[in-house]
Amino acid sequence: MWCSENKFRPFCCKRCQLIDLGEWAEENHKISQPMQSNEPLNEEMLDALEEQFLQHNKFFVDSE
């Protein structure tokens, strides 16, 4: 189950984390453009990005 305390966050489990890593390693995922800001990311910024991602990708959230 996904929750903010999950050590595999933003993944639900180690298996999903490894599947995603494999996709990156095989170059099936790519970052399409460079970051627009020179400001380093902090935990608050990462949390906000994660929340925005989850709002647009409901399949990562357990159904109620």
PyMOL Python script that loads the backbone (N, CA, C, O; Angstrom):
from pymol import cmd

cmd.read_pdbstr("""\
ATOM      1  N   MET A   1       0.835  -1.190   0.000  1.00  0.00           N
ATOM      2  CA  MET A   1       0.000   0.000   0.000  1.00  0.00           C
ATOM      3  C   MET A   1       0.872   1.242   0.000  1.00  0.00           C
ATOM      4  O   MET A   1       1.884   1.284   0.700  1.00  0.00           O
ATOM      5  N   TRP A   2       0.498   2.259  -0.774  1.00  0.00           N
ATOM      6  CA  TRP A   2       1.252   3.495  -0.839  1.00  0.00           C
ATOM      7  C   TRP A   2       0.867   4.385   0.322  1.00  0.00           C
ATOM      8  O   TRP A   2      -0.316   4.568   0.607  1.00  0.00           O
ATOM      9  N   CYS A   3       1.863   4.940   0.991  1.00  0.00           N
ATOM     10  CA  CYS A   3       1.645   5.969   2.004  1.00  0.00           C
ATOM     11  C   CYS A   3       2.925   6.788   2.108  1.00  0.00           C
ATOM     12  O   CYS A   3       3.983   6.347   1.660  1.00  0.00           O
ATOM     13  N   SER A   4       2.836   7.969   2.692  1.00  0.00           N
ATOM     14  CA  SER A   4       3.994   8.871   2.724  1.00  0.00           C
ATOM     15  C   SER A   4       5.170   8.297   3.513  1.00  0.00           C
ATOM     16  O   SER A   4       6.305   8.727   3.306  1.00  0.00           O
ATOM     17  N   GLU A   5       4.935   7.349   4.401  1.00  0.00           N
ATOM     18  CA  GLU A   5       6.012   6.744   5.182  1.00  0.00           C
ATOM     19  C   GLU A   5       6.662   5.556   4.469  1.00  0.00           C
ATOM     20  O   GLU A   5       7.643   4.999   4.961  1.00  0.00           O
ATOM     21  N   ASN A   6       6.126   5.174   3.329  1.00  0.00           N
ATOM     22  CA  ASN A   6       6.631   4.019   2.587  1.00  0.00           C
ATOM     23  C   ASN A   6       8.072   4.255   2.142  1.00  0.00           C
ATOM     24  O   ASN A   6       8.357   5.275   1.514  1.00  0.00           O
ATOM     25  N   LYS A   7       8.978   3.340   2.451  1.00  0.00           N
ATOM     26  CA  LYS A   7      10.385   3.525   2.099  1.00  0.00           C
ATOM     27  C   LYS A   7      10.620   3.414   0.598  1.00  0.00           C
ATOM     28  O   LYS A   7      11.688   3.804   0.126  1.00  0.00           O
ATOM     29  N   PHE A   8       9.666   2.899  -0.168  1.00  0.00           N
ATOM     30  CA  PHE A   8       9.813   2.786  -1.619  1.00  0.00           C
ATOM     31  C   PHE A   8       9.126   3.929  -2.355  1.00  0.00           C
ATOM     32  O   PHE A   8       9.042   3.917  -3.583  1.00  0.00           O
ATOM     33  N   ARG A   9       8.644   4.904  -1.620  1.00  0.00           N
ATOM     34  CA  ARG A   9       7.941   6.053  -2.167  1.00  0.00           C
ATOM     35  C   ARG A   9       8.698   6.654  -3.336  1.00  0.00           C
ATOM     36  O   ARG A   9       9.910   6.822  -3.194  1.00  0.00           O
ATOM     37  N   PRO A  10       8.131   6.986  -4.441  1.00  0.00           N
ATOM     38  CA  PRO A  10       6.702   7.037  -4.732  1.00  0.00           C
ATOM     39  C   PRO A  10       6.131   5.708  -5.212  1.00  0.00           C
ATOM     40  O   PRO A  10       4.984   5.657  -5.655  1.00  0.00           O
ATOM     41  N   PHE A  11       6.910   4.637  -5.133  1.00  0.00           N
ATOM     42  CA  PHE A  11       6.430   3.327  -5.555  1.00  0.00           C
ATOM     43  C   PHE A  11       5.757   2.618  -4.385  1.00  0.00           C
ATOM     44  O   PHE A  11       6.026   2.922  -3.222  1.00  0.00           O
ATOM     45  N   CYS A  12       4.885   1.676  -4.703  1.00  0.00           N
ATOM     46  CA  CYS A  12       4.170   0.956  -3.645  1.00  0.00           C
ATOM     47  C   CYS A  12       5.029  -0.133  -3.023  1.00  0.00           C
ATOM     48  O   CYS A  12       4.807  -0.512  -1.873  1.00  0.00           O
ATOM     49  N   CYS A  13       6.019  -0.647  -3.773  1.00  0.00           N
ATOM     50  CA  CYS A  13       6.829  -1.747  -3.259  1.00  0.00           C
ATOM     51  C   CYS A  13       8.159  -1.821  -4.014  1.00  0.00           C
ATOM     52  O   CYS A  13       8.359  -1.123  -5.008  1.00  0.00           O
ATOM     53  N   LYS A  14       9.048  -2.663  -3.535  1.00  0.00           N
ATOM     54  CA  LYS A  14      10.362  -2.844  -4.156  1.00  0.00           C
ATOM     55  C   LYS A  14      10.218  -3.336  -5.601  1.00  0.00           C
ATOM     56  O   LYS A  14      10.964  -2.907  -6.481  1.00  0.00           O
ATOM     57  N   ARG A  15       9.274  -4.222  -5.838  1.00  0.00           N
ATOM     58  CA  ARG A  15       9.066  -4.766  -7.186  1.00  0.00           C
ATOM     59  C   ARG A  15       8.774  -3.652  -8.193  1.00  0.00           C
ATOM     60  O   ARG A  15       9.379  -3.608  -9.264  1.00  0.00           O
ATOM     61  N   CYS A  16       7.855  -2.760  -7.852  1.00  0.00           N
ATOM     62  CA  CYS A  16       7.508  -1.660  -8.758  1.00  0.00           C
ATOM     63  C   CYS A  16       8.691  -0.713  -8.939  1.00  0.00           C
ATOM     64  O   CYS A  16       8.909  -0.183 -10.028  1.00  0.00           O
ATOM     65  N   GLN A  17       9.447  -0.506  -7.874  1.00  0.00           N
ATOM     66  CA  GLN A  17      10.636   0.333  -7.953  1.00  0.00           C
ATOM     67  C   GLN A  17      11.648  -0.268  -8.942  1.00  0.00           C
ATOM     68  O   GLN A  17      12.218   0.453  -9.760  1.00  0.00           O
ATOM     69  N   LEU A  18      11.866  -1.578  -8.866  1.00  0.00           N
ATOM     70  CA  LEU A  18      12.814  -2.248  -9.751  1.00  0.00           C
ATOM     71  C   LEU A  18      12.326  -2.288 -11.202  1.00  0.00           C
ATOM     72  O   LEU A  18      13.128  -2.178 -12.130  1.00  0.00           O
ATOM     73  N   ILE A  19      11.030  -2.443 -11.395  1.00  0.00           N
ATOM     74  CA  ILE A  19      10.474  -2.410 -12.751  1.00  0.00           C
ATOM     75  C   ILE A  19      10.752  -1.049 -13.377  1.00  0.00           C
ATOM     76  O   ILE A  19      11.181  -0.974 -14.529  1.00  0.00           O
ATOM     77  N   ASP A  20      10.514   0.021 -12.637  1.00  0.00           N
ATOM     78  CA  ASP A  20      10.754   1.361 -13.155  1.00  0.00           C
ATOM     79  C   ASP A  20      12.240   1.577 -13.430  1.00  0.00           C
ATOM     80  O   ASP A  20      12.600   2.149 -14.459  1.00  0.00           O
ATOM     81  N   LEU A  21      13.097   1.133 -12.531  1.00  0.00           N
ATOM     82  CA  LEU A  21      14.540   1.247 -12.732  1.00  0.00           C
ATOM     83  C   LEU A  21      14.959   0.534 -14.015  1.00  0.00           C
ATOM     84  O   LEU A  21      15.780   1.048 -14.774  1.00  0.00           O
ATOM     85  N   GLY A  22      14.399  -0.643 -14.254  1.00  0.00           N
ATOM     86  CA  GLY A  22      14.700  -1.390 -15.474  1.00  0.00           C
ATOM     87  C   GLY A  22      14.271  -0.641 -16.725  1.00  0.00           C
ATOM     88  O   GLY A  22      14.965  -0.670 -17.741  1.00  0.00           O
ATOM     89  N   GLU A  23      13.121   0.034 -16.652  1.00  0.00           N
ATOM     90  CA  GLU A  23      12.651   0.827 -17.790  1.00  0.00           C
ATOM     91  C   GLU A  23      13.620   1.965 -18.104  1.00  0.00           C
ATOM     92  O   GLU A  23      13.909   2.242 -19.268  1.00  0.00           O
ATOM     93  N   TRP A  24      14.123   2.626 -17.045  1.00  0.00           N
ATOM     94  CA  TRP A  24      15.106   3.698 -17.245  1.00  0.00           C
ATOM     95  C   TRP A  24      16.408   3.119 -17.801  1.00  0.00           C
ATOM     96  O   TRP A  24      17.004   3.701 -18.708  1.00  0.00           O
ATOM     97  N   ALA A  25      16.852   1.983 -17.268  1.00  0.00           N
ATOM     98  CA  ALA A  25      18.107   1.372 -17.702  1.00  0.00           C
ATOM     99  C   ALA A  25      18.052   0.968 -19.171  1.00  0.00           C
ATOM    100  O   ALA A  25      19.060   1.042 -19.875  1.00  0.00           O
ATOM    101  N   GLU A  26      16.883   0.543 -19.634  1.00  0.00           N
ATOM    102  CA  GLU A  26      16.714   0.165 -21.037  1.00  0.00           C
ATOM    103  C   GLU A  26      16.384   1.364 -21.920  1.00  0.00           C
ATOM    104  O   GLU A  26      16.108   1.217 -23.110  1.00  0.00           O
ATOM    105  N   GLU A  27      16.418   2.552 -21.318  1.00  0.00           N
ATOM    106  CA  GLU A  27      16.137   3.823 -22.007  1.00  0.00           C
ATOM    107  C   GLU A  27      14.737   3.886 -22.595  1.00  0.00           C
ATOM    108  O   GLU A  27      14.514   4.533 -23.618  1.00  0.00           O
ATOM    109  N   ASN A  28      13.786   3.206 -21.940  1.00  0.00           N
ATOM    110  CA  ASN A  28      12.383   3.320 -22.327  1.00  0.00           C
ATOM    111  C   ASN A  28      11.754   4.591 -21.759  1.00  0.00           C
ATOM    112  O   ASN A  28      10.729   5.054 -22.260  1.00  0.00           O
ATOM    113  N   HIS A  29      12.361   5.154 -20.719  1.00  0.00           N
ATOM    114  CA  HIS A  29      11.941   6.428 -20.132  1.00  0.00           C
ATOM    115  C   HIS A  29      13.074   7.426 -20.344  1.00  0.00           C
ATOM    116  O   HIS A  29      14.247   7.085 -20.193  1.00  0.00           O
ATOM    117  N   LYS A  30      12.722   8.643 -20.690  1.00  0.00           N
ATOM    118  CA  LYS A  30      13.722   9.695 -20.876  1.00  0.00           C
ATOM    119  C   LYS A  30      13.144  11.013 -20.399  1.00  0.00           C
ATOM    120  O   LYS A  30      11.938  11.242 -20.494  1.00  0.00           O
ATOM    121  N   ILE A  31      14.000  11.872 -19.889  1.00  0.00           N
ATOM    122  CA  ILE A  31      13.586  13.224 -19.535  1.00  0.00           C
ATOM    123  C   ILE A  31      13.642  14.033 -20.819  1.00  0.00           C
ATOM    124  O   ILE A  31      14.698  14.142 -21.442  1.00  0.00           O
ATOM    125  N   SER A  32      12.513  14.600 -21.215  1.00  0.00           N
ATOM    126  CA  SER A  32      12.389  15.205 -22.535  1.00  0.00           C
ATOM    127  C   SER A  32      13.070  16.560 -22.667  1.00  0.00           C
ATOM    128  O   SER A  32      13.447  16.954 -23.771  1.00  0.00           O
ATOM    129  N   GLN A  33      13.232  17.273 -21.568  1.00  0.00           N
ATOM    130  CA  GLN A  33      13.867  18.583 -21.648  1.00  0.00           C
ATOM    131  C   GLN A  33      14.575  18.889 -20.340  1.00  0.00           C
ATOM    132  O   GLN A  33      14.216  18.344 -19.296  1.00  0.00           O
ATOM    133  N   PRO A  34      15.579  19.759 -20.389  1.00  0.00           N
ATOM    134  CA  PRO A  34      16.307  20.081 -19.155  1.00  0.00           C
ATOM    135  C   PRO A  34      15.425  20.842 -18.168  1.00  0.00           C
ATOM    136  O   PRO A  34      14.435  21.464 -18.554  1.00  0.00           O
ATOM    137  N   MET A  35      15.798  20.784 -16.897  1.00  0.00           N
ATOM    138  CA  MET A  35      15.066  21.537 -15.882  1.00  0.00           C
ATOM    139  C   MET A  35      15.160  23.019 -16.190  1.00  0.00           C
ATOM    140  O   MET A  35      16.193  23.498 -16.658  1.00  0.00           O
ATOM    141  N   GLN A  36      14.088  23.743 -15.928  1.00  0.00           N
ATOM    142  CA  GLN A  36      14.024  25.160 -16.261  1.00  0.00           C
ATOM    143  C   GLN A  36      14.646  26.053 -15.190  1.00  0.00           C
ATOM    144  O   GLN A  36      14.921  27.224 -15.455  1.00  0.00           O
ATOM    145  N   SER A  37      14.869  25.537 -14.016  1.00  0.00           N
ATOM    146  CA  SER A  37      15.354  26.345 -12.905  1.00  0.00           C
ATOM    147  C   SER A  37      16.738  25.880 -12.460  1.00  0.00           C
ATOM    148  O   SER A  37      17.035  24.686 -12.473  1.00  0.00           O
ATOM    149  N   ASN A  38      17.560  26.815 -12.074  1.00  0.00           N
ATOM    150  CA  ASN A  38      18.873  26.482 -11.518  1.00  0.00           C
ATOM    151  C   ASN A  38      18.810  26.296 -10.009  1.00  0.00           C
ATOM    152  O   ASN A  38      19.806  25.945  -9.377  1.00  0.00           O
ATOM    153  N   GLU A  39      17.628  26.535  -9.433  1.00  0.00           N
ATOM    154  CA  GLU A  39      17.436  26.401  -7.991  1.00  0.00           C
ATOM    155  C   GLU A  39      17.415  24.923  -7.607  1.00  0.00           C
ATOM    156  O   GLU A  39      16.651  24.146  -8.181  1.00  0.00           O
ATOM    157  N   PRO A  40      18.249  24.529  -6.639  1.00  0.00           N
ATOM    158  CA  PRO A  40      18.248  23.110  -6.231  1.00  0.00           C
ATOM    159  C   PRO A  40      16.918  22.725  -5.579  1.00  0.00           C
ATOM    160  O   PRO A  40      16.294  23.526  -4.883  1.00  0.00           O
ATOM    161  N   LEU A  41      16.502  21.483  -5.820  1.00  0.00           N
ATOM    162  CA  LEU A  41      15.260  20.985  -5.227  1.00  0.00           C
ATOM    163  C   LEU A  41      15.457  20.679  -3.752  1.00  0.00           C
ATOM    164  O   LEU A  41      16.508  20.180  -3.350  1.00  0.00           O
ATOM    165  N   ASN A  42      14.444  20.980  -2.945  1.00  0.00           N
ATOM    166  CA  ASN A  42      14.461  20.608  -1.534  1.00  0.00           C
ATOM    167  C   ASN A  42      13.284  19.668  -1.268  1.00  0.00           C
ATOM    168  O   ASN A  42      12.481  19.408  -2.165  1.00  0.00           O
ATOM    169  N   GLU A  43      13.181  19.165  -0.048  1.00  0.00           N
ATOM    170  CA  GLU A  43      12.124  18.201   0.294  1.00  0.00           C
ATOM    171  C   GLU A  43      10.725  18.765   0.058  1.00  0.00           C
ATOM    172  O   GLU A  43       9.846  18.051  -0.424  1.00  0.00           O
ATOM    173  N   GLU A  44      10.509  20.039   0.391  1.00  0.00           N
ATOM    174  CA  GLU A  44       9.183  20.646   0.200  1.00  0.00           C
ATOM    175  C   GLU A  44       8.816  20.692  -1.282  1.00  0.00           C
ATOM    176  O   GLU A  44       7.675  20.422  -1.657  1.00  0.00           O
ATOM    177  N   MET A  45       9.797  21.038  -2.122  1.00  0.00           N
ATOM    178  CA  MET A  45       9.542  21.091  -3.559  1.00  0.00           C
ATOM    179  C   MET A  45       9.252  19.691  -4.105  1.00  0.00           C
ATOM    180  O   MET A  45       8.356  19.516  -4.932  1.00  0.00           O
ATOM    181  N   LEU A  46      10.011  18.696  -3.641  1.00  0.00           N
ATOM    182  CA  LEU A  46       9.789  17.321  -4.090  1.00  0.00           C
ATOM    183  C   LEU A  46       8.417  16.818  -3.657  1.00  0.00           C
ATOM    184  O   LEU A  46       7.725  16.151  -4.427  1.00  0.00           O
ATOM    185  N   ASP A  47       8.020  17.140  -2.411  1.00  0.00           N
ATOM    186  CA  ASP A  47       6.694  16.740  -1.931  1.00  0.00           C
ATOM    187  C   ASP A  47       5.596  17.371  -2.779  1.00  0.00           C
ATOM    188  O   ASP A  47       4.609  16.713  -3.105  1.00  0.00           O
ATOM    189  N   ALA A  48       5.764  18.654  -3.141  1.00  0.00           N
ATOM    190  CA  ALA A  48       4.765  19.342  -3.957  1.00  0.00           C
ATOM    191  C   ALA A  48       4.689  18.712  -5.354  1.00  0.00           C
ATOM    192  O   ALA A  48       3.598  18.523  -5.892  1.00  0.00           O
ATOM    193  N   LEU A  49       5.840  18.391  -5.935  1.00  0.00           N
ATOM    194  CA  LEU A  49       5.857  17.739  -7.247  1.00  0.00           C
ATOM    195  C   LEU A  49       5.209  16.364  -7.181  1.00  0.00           C
ATOM    196  O   LEU A  49       4.469  15.975  -8.085  1.00  0.00           O
ATOM    197  N   GLU A  50       5.491  15.624  -6.099  1.00  0.00           N
ATOM    198  CA  GLU A  50       4.908  14.299  -5.930  1.00  0.00           C
ATOM    199  C   GLU A  50       3.384  14.398  -5.806  1.00  0.00           C
ATOM    200  O   GLU A  50       2.657  13.609  -6.410  1.00  0.00           O
ATOM    201  N   GLU A  51       2.909  15.356  -5.031  1.00  0.00           N
ATOM    202  CA  GLU A  51       1.468  15.545  -4.854  1.00  0.00           C
ATOM    203  C   GLU A  51       0.803  15.899  -6.184  1.00  0.00           C
ATOM    204  O   GLU A  51      -0.264  15.376  -6.506  1.00  0.00           O
ATOM    205  N   GLN A  52       1.435  16.787  -6.953  1.00  0.00           N
ATOM    206  CA  GLN A  52       0.899  17.159  -8.261  1.00  0.00           C
ATOM    207  C   GLN A  52       0.863  15.946  -9.182  1.00  0.00           C
ATOM    208  O   GLN A  52      -0.119  15.744  -9.897  1.00  0.00           O
ATOM    209  N   PHE A  53       1.911  15.144  -9.175  1.00  0.00           N
ATOM    210  CA  PHE A  53       1.957  13.947  -9.999  1.00  0.00           C
ATOM    211  C   PHE A  53       0.832  12.986  -9.629  1.00  0.00           C
ATOM    212  O   PHE A  53       0.148  12.456 -10.505  1.00  0.00           O
ATOM    213  N   LEU A  54       0.642  12.763  -8.323  1.00  0.00           N
ATOM    214  CA  LEU A  54      -0.381  11.829  -7.872  1.00  0.00           C
ATOM    215  C   LEU A  54      -1.784  12.312  -8.219  1.00  0.00           C
ATOM    216  O   LEU A  54      -2.664  11.497  -8.496  1.00  0.00           O
ATOM    217  N   GLN A  55      -2.005  13.613  -8.210  1.00  0.00           N
ATOM    218  CA  GLN A  55      -3.313  14.149  -8.573  1.00  0.00           C
ATOM    219  C   GLN A  55      -3.637  13.867 -10.032  1.00  0.00           C
ATOM    220  O   GLN A  55      -4.803  13.691 -10.387  1.00  0.00           O
ATOM    221  N   HIS A  56      -2.613  13.822 -10.882  1.00  0.00           N
ATOM    222  CA  HIS A  56      -2.826  13.603 -12.303  1.00  0.00           C
ATOM    223  C   HIS A  56      -2.666  12.141 -12.720  1.00  0.00           C
ATOM    224  O   HIS A  56      -2.924  11.787 -13.870  1.00  0.00           O
ATOM    225  N   ASN A  57      -2.248  11.308 -11.794  1.00  0.00           N
ATOM    226  CA  ASN A  57      -2.019   9.896 -12.094  1.00  0.00           C
ATOM    227  C   ASN A  57      -2.646   9.046 -10.995  1.00  0.00           C
ATOM    228  O   ASN A  57      -1.937   8.460 -10.177  1.00  0.00           O
ATOM    229  N   LYS A  58      -3.948   8.981 -10.977  1.00  0.00           N
ATOM    230  CA  LYS A  58      -4.698   8.330  -9.899  1.00  0.00           C
ATOM    231  C   LYS A  58      -4.400   6.842  -9.751  1.00  0.00           C
ATOM    232  O   LYS A  58      -4.686   6.274  -8.697  1.00  0.00           O
ATOM    233  N   PHE A  59      -3.837   6.193 -10.764  1.00  0.00           N
ATOM    234  CA  PHE A  59      -3.564   4.757 -10.661  1.00  0.00           C
ATOM    235  C   PHE A  59      -2.469   4.456  -9.633  1.00  0.00           C
ATOM    236  O   PHE A  59      -2.287   3.294  -9.268  1.00  0.00           O
ATOM    237  N   PHE A  60      -1.732   5.471  -9.155  1.00  0.00           N
ATOM    238  CA  PHE A  60      -0.719   5.262  -8.129  1.00  0.00           C
ATOM    239  C   PHE A  60      -1.318   5.288  -6.720  1.00  0.00           C
ATOM    240  O   PHE A  60      -0.630   4.959  -5.754  1.00  0.00           O
ATOM    241  N   VAL A  61      -2.577   5.671  -6.596  1.00  0.00           N
ATOM    242  CA  VAL A  61      -3.222   5.827  -5.287  1.00  0.00           C
ATOM    243  C   VAL A  61      -4.215   4.697  -5.088  1.00  0.00           C
ATOM    244  O   VAL A  61      -4.973   4.355  -5.996  1.00  0.00           O
ATOM    245  N   ASP A  62      -4.207   4.116  -3.891  1.00  0.00           N
ATOM    246  CA  ASP A  62      -5.179   3.065  -3.580  1.00  0.00           C
ATOM    247  C   ASP A  62      -6.589   3.603  -3.647  1.00  0.00           C
ATOM    248  O   ASP A  62      -6.852   4.720  -3.201  1.00  0.00           O
ATOM    249  N   SER A  63      -7.504   2.816  -4.203  1.00  0.00           N
ATOM    250  CA  SER A  63      -8.907   3.215  -4.228  1.00  0.00           C
ATOM    251  C   SER A  63      -9.486   3.116  -2.821  1.00  0.00           C
ATOM    252  O   SER A  63      -9.070   2.282  -2.017  1.00  0.00           O
ATOM    253  N   GLU A  64     -10.445   3.978  -2.547  1.00  0.00           N
ATOM    254  CA  GLU A  64     -11.043   4.013  -1.198  1.00  0.00           C
ATOM    255  C   GLU A  64     -12.241   3.114  -1.100  1.00  0.00           C
ATOM    256  O   GLU A  64     -12.860   3.025  -0.039  1.00  0.00           O
TER     257      GLU A  64
END
""", "prot")
cmd.dss("prot")
cmd.show_as("cartoon", "prot")
cmd.util.cbc("prot")
cmd.orient("prot")
